[in-house]
Amino acid sequence: MDKKTTSRDGISLAYHVTGQGPTVILVSGAMSTGGTLLPLAQRLADHCTAVVYDRRGRGESGAGGPYAVDREIEDLAALTGAVGGEAALFGVSSGGALVLRAAAGGLPVSRAAVYEVPYADHLADGAAREAAYKERLGAALAEGRRGDAVELFLRLTGLGEEVIQGARQSPMWPGMEALAPSLAHDDAVMGDGLLPADRVAAIPVPVLAVAGGASPEWMHRAGQAIARAAPRGTYRVLPGQTHMVEPDVLGPVLAEFFTG
């Protein structure tokens, strides 16, 4: 990240700008930094001014005091002001939930797009698992067991034990442990895990919800529900893609939406 701006509570936000055209801020999901979305930003650069940033408590951005989702909304407001005063937003996974909250909250957002926000169909879908995850995650972070917190998240995503233990032995693990405290932030952004339909219904700008064709059916239902709830919502499926979407596949779809 080569630029800095300051959020309302005084923390420093690190960001990077590439390309030209309508401004789009890319919001990362759990266990990721702005650098995670840099390949997508580069894919958009021929059509958009793409902005990636480290969310608070990650990478080169500050952490601030006690976490609140509203502070992350203020971060997006500060970043939008720093890059021109108005921007489209794109968020992946839990970052998409943050984008929807920001777009409904009166920020100067021109358009909003999300990829596979993991909303459940109803609270009964995994409610006990979600409650157990929240409790165990809080305990692990409070006790400084960052590795255990990362393992909890990886299990929540459906990874098997062999893959998780392999990750523990990989060169990526220290970086994953460094991001562990931010898992609580994403958990807070997701709320009770249900689509906040009333909030999405208040978004006045076009909203695009995208899912991968090879992703689980419940991901498709979540995307469809977002598109239905938004007054100007659209739903798209990317054939063959999963939650780890390829920038070369997603990029053209976003470029068309943001420049349309």
C-alpha positions in Angstrom: 0.0 0.0 0.0 1.5 3.3 -1.0 -1.1 5.9 0.2 -2.6 6.7 3.6 -5.7 8.5 4.8 -7.2 9.0 8.2 -10.5 7.7 9.5 -12.8 9.6 11.8 -11.4 8.0 14.9 -7.8 8.9 13.9 -6.5 5.6 12.7 -4.4 5.4 9.5 -5.8 3.5 6.5 -3.4 2.2 3.9 -4.6 2.0 0.3 -3.5 1.7 -3.3 -5.0 3.1 -6.5 -4.6 1.7 -10.0 -6.3 2.4 -13.4 -8.6 5.1 -14.7 -12.3 5.5 -15.1 -15.1 5.3 -12.5 -13.8 4.8 -9.0 -14.4 1.5 -7.4 -13.3 0.6 -3.8 -12.7 -3.2 -3.4 -13.5 -4.6 0.1 -11.8 -7.8 1.2 -13.3 -10.6 3.3 -12.1 -12.7 6.2 -8.4 -13.6 6.5 -7.4 -11.2 3.8 -5.9 -7.8 3.2 -6.1 -5.3 0.4 -3.3 -7.1 -1.4 -5.6 -10.1 -1.7 -7.7 -8.1 -4.2 -4.9 -6.5 -6.1 -5.1 -9.0 -9.0 -8.8 -8.1 -9.4 -8.0 -4.4 -9.2 -5.4 -4.8 -11.9 -8.0 -6.7 -14.1 -10.3 -3.7 -13.6 -7.7 -1.1 -14.3 -8.4 -0.7 -18.0 -12.0 0.3 -17.2 -12.1 1.7 -13.6 -10.0 3.5 -11.1 -9.7 0.6 -8.7 -8.9 1.1 -5.0 -7.7 -1.6 -2.7 -7.1 -1.0 1.0 -6.2 -2.8 4.3 -9.3 -2.9 6.5 -8.6 -1.7 10.1 -6.6 -4.1 12.1 -5.0 -5.6 9.0 -1.8 -5.1 7.0 -0.6 -1.5 7.2 -3.8 0.0 8.6 -4.2 0.9 12.2 -6.5 -1.1 14.6 -8.0 1.7 16.7 -9.9 1.1 20.0 -12.7 -1.4 20.6 -14.1 -2.7 17.4 -17.5 -1.7 16.0 -18.9 -2.2 12.5 -19.7 1.5 12.4 -16.0 2.3 12.5 -15.5 0.3 9.3 -18.3 2.3 7.7 -16.5 5.4 8.7 -13.3 4.0 7.2 -15.1 3.6 3.9 -16.4 7.2 4.2 -12.9 8.5 4.8 -11.5 6.4 1.9 -14.3 7.6 -0.4 -13.5 11.2 0.4 -9.8 10.6 -0.2 -10.3 9.2 -3.7 -12.8 11.8 -5.0 -15.9 12.0 -2.9 -18.0 9.3 -4.6 -17.2 5.6 -5.4 -18.8 2.3 -6.4 -18.2 -0.5 -3.9 -17.4 -4.2 -4.4 -17.1 -6.7 -1.6 -16.2 -10.4 -1.5 -17.7 -12.7 1.1 -18.1 -10.9 4.5 -16.6 -7.8 2.8 -19.8 -7.9 0.7 -21.9 -7.6 3.9 -19.9 -4.5 4.8 -20.5 -3.1 1.3 -24.3 -3.6 1.7 -24.3 -1.9 5.1 -22.3 1.1 3.7 -24.5 1.4 0.6 -27.6 1.5 2.8 -26.1 3.9 5.3 -26.0 7.0 3.2 -22.4 7.0 2.0 -21.9 8.6 -1.5 -22.0 5.2 -3.3 -22.8 5.1 -7.0 -23.2 1.3 -7.4 -22.6 -1.8 -5.2 -21.6 -5.3 -6.2 -20.9 -8.3 -4.0 -19.6 -11.8 -4.5 -21.0 -14.7 -2.4 -21.9 -13.0 0.9 -22.4 -16.1 3.1 -25.9 -15.4 4.4 -27.9 -18.4 5.6 -31.4 -19.1 4.4 -32.8 -18.9 7.9 -31.4 -19.0 11.4 -32.0 -22.8 11.7 -29.4 -23.3 9.0 -26.3 -23.8 11.1 -27.5 -21.6 14.0 -26.0 -24.0 16.6 -22.7 -24.2 14.6 -22.6 -20.4 14.3 -23.2 -19.9 18.0 -20.5 -22.4 18.9 -18.1 -20.8 16.5 -18.7 -17.3 17.9 -18.1 -18.6 21.5 -15.0 -20.6 20.7 -13.6 -17.8 18.5 -14.0 -15.3 21.3 -12.3 -17.6 23.8 -9.4 -18.4 21.5 -8.7 -14.7 20.8 -9.1 -13.6 24.4 -6.5 -16.3 25.4 -4.1 -15.3 22.6 -4.5 -18.6 20.8 -4.4 -17.2 17.3 -3.6 -20.5 15.6 -6.7 -22.1 17.2 -8.8 -19.1 16.0 -7.6 -19.6 12.4 -8.4 -23.3 12.6 -11.9 -22.6 13.8 -12.5 -20.3 10.8 -11.1 -22.8 8.4 -13.3 -25.5 9.7 -16.3 -23.2 9.4 -15.5 -22.8 5.7 -15.7 -26.6 5.3 -12.0 -27.4 5.0 -10.9 -30.9 6.2 -8.5 -31.6 9.0 -5.8 -32.8 6.7 -5.9 -29.5 4.7 -6.0 -27.4 7.9 -3.0 -29.2 9.4 -1.2 -28.8 6.1 -1.9 -25.1 6.2 -0.4 -24.9 9.7 2.9 -26.2 8.3 2.9 -23.8 5.3 4.8 -20.6 5.0 1.5 -18.7 4.9 0.5 -19.7 8.5 2.3 -16.8 10.3 0.5 -14.3 8.1 -2.8 -16.0 8.8 -2.2 -15.9 12.6 -1.4 -12.2 12.3 -4.9 -11.7 10.8 -6.7 -13.8 13.4 -8.0 -10.9 15.5 -9.9 -9.6 12.5 -12.0 -12.8 12.3 -14.0 -11.3 15.1 -14.6 -8.2 13.0 -16.0 -10.2 10.1 -18.2 -12.2 12.5 -19.6 -8.9 13.7 -20.2 -7.6 10.2 -22.2 -10.8 9.4 -24.4 -10.2 12.4 -26.8 -13.2 13.0 -25.8 -14.6 9.6 -29.2 -13.7 8.0 -29.7 -11.3 5.1 -30.7 -7.9 6.5 -33.5 -7.6 3.9 -34.8 -4.3 5.3 -31.4 -2.7 5.1 -30.7 -4.0 1.6 -34.2 -2.7 0.6 -33.0 0.8 1.6 -30.1 0.8 -0.9 -31.0 3.4 -3.6 -28.4 2.5 -6.2 -28.0 -0.5 -8.5 -26.8 -3.7 -6.7 -25.2 -6.7 -8.4 -25.0 -10.0 -6.6 -22.7 -12.6 -8.1 -22.1 -16.3 -7.3 -19.9 -19.0 -8.7 -21.6 -21.8 -10.7 -19.6 -24.4 -8.9 -20.4 -23.0 -5.4 -22.9 -24.7 -3.0 -26.6 -24.1 -3.8 -27.0 -22.1 -0.5 -24.6 -19.5 -1.9 -26.8 -19.1 -4.9 -29.8 -18.7 -2.7 -28.1 -16.0 -0.8 -27.2 -14.1 -3.9 -30.7 -14.4 -5.3 -32.1 -13.1 -2.0 -29.8 -10.0 -2.1 -30.9 -9.2 -5.7 -34.6 -9.6 -4.7 -34.3 -7.4 -1.6 -32.5 -4.6 -3.4 -34.9 -2.3 -5.3 -32.5 -2.2 -8.3 -30.9 -5.6 -7.8 -29.4 -8.0 -10.3 -28.1 -11.6 -9.9 -25.4 -13.2 -12.0 -23.8 -16.6 -12.0 -20.2 -17.3 -13.2 -20.1 -20.8 -14.7 -17.4 -23.0 -13.2 -16.3 -20.6 -10.4 -16.2 -21.3 -6.7 -15.7 -19.0 -3.7 -12.1 -18.6 -4.8 -13.2 -16.8 -8.0 -10.7 -16.1 -10.8 -10.1 -12.3 -11.4 -10.0 -12.9 -15.1 -13.6 -14.2 -14.9 -15.1 -11.8 -12.4 -13.3 -8.7 -13.7 -15.1 -8.3 -17.0 -18.5 -8.7 -15.3 -17.7 -6.1 -12.7 -16.2 -3.7 -15.3 -19.4 -4.0 -17.3 -21.5 -3.2 -14.3 -19.5 -0.3 -13.0 -19.2 1.4 -16.3 -22.7 0.7 -17.5 
